[in-house]
Amino acid sequence: MQKIDHSAINNPYICMAINKLHCNEINEAYKIIMEALHANPNAPEPQNLLGIWNEINGNDDMARRHYRAAYALDPSYRPASKNLERLCIFFEDKRDPADFGDHEVTKKR
């Protein structure tokens, strides 16, 4: 079985979208995420980022749907399962920060 490389460094759309989300450039991030989704509809990363985008915009129900979609596309994509688990915690003030899936990028640099 081939190991799937989920590092954001291999996808410029994902890198740009993560940067835009971190800089709170929400509308621009959405456009880039949608480009990434159109470029590779079977990748879990855009779905995960759409979940984060929806969370930022206060729509936790849609965020959960996108995290589930990312998980369905690839159950080994850990950021989606972590974000889904995190979002299901009842007390919002006890939640960890969202996992953008960019941890691999910092490890490889």
TAWO-V312542 format. One record per residue. N is the residue number from 1. SS is DSSP state (A for helix, B for strand, O for the rest). PSI is psi in whole degrees, 0 to 359 (none if undefined). OMEGA is omega as a letter, one per 20 degrees, with the letter a starting at -180 (* if undefined). Layout:
n: <N;N>
ss: <SS;SS>
psi: <PSI;PSI>
omega: <OMEGA;OMEGA>
This chain:
n: <1;2;3;4;5;6;7;8;9;10;11;12;13;14;15;16;17;18;19;20;21;22;23;24;25;26;27;28;29;30;31;32;33;34;35;36;37;38;39;40;41;42;43;44;45;46;47;48;49;50;51;52;53;54;55;56;57;58;59;60;61;62;63;64;65;66;67;68;69;70;71;72;73;74;75;76;77;78;79;80;81;82;83;84;85;86;87;88;89;90;91;92;93;94;95;96;97;98;99;100;101;102;103;104;105;106;107;108;109>
ss: <O;O;O;O;O;O;O;A;A;A;O;A;A;A;A;A;A;A;A;A;A;A;O;O;O;A;A;A;A;A;A;A;A;A;A;A;A;A;A;O;O;O;O;A;A;A;A;A;A;A;A;A;A;A;A;A;O;O;O;A;A;A;A;A;A;A;A;A;A;A;A;A;A;O;O;O;O;A;A;A;A;A;A;A;A;A;A;O;O;O;O;A;A;A;O;O;O;O;O;O;O;O;A;A;A;A;A;A;O>
psi: <132;133;132;130;113;13;133;339;338;356;106;327;314;315;313;318;318;315;317;319;317;328;4;29;73;313;318;321;316;315;317;321;318;323;318;321;319;324;325;84;346;6;140;336;312;323;318;316;327;326;315;316;315;322;314;323;7;15;80;328;314;325;313;319;318;323;320;321;317;317;320;324;324;99;344;355;96;321;321;316;324;318;321;314;316;319;336;358;130;317;111;326;349;359;145;164;158;148;109;349;15;13;326;329;313;329;328;344;none>
omega: <a;r;a;r;a;a;a;a;a;a;a;r;a;r;a;a;r;r;r;r;r;a;r;r;a;a;r;r;a;r;a;r;r;r;r;r;r;a;a;a;a;r;r;a;r;r;r;r;r;r;r;r;r;r;r;a;r;a;a;r;r;r;r;r;a;r;r;r;r;r;r;r;r;a;r;r;a;a;a;a;r;a;r;r;a;a;a;r;a;a;a;a;r;a;r;r;r;r;a;a;a;r;r;a;a;r;a;a;*>
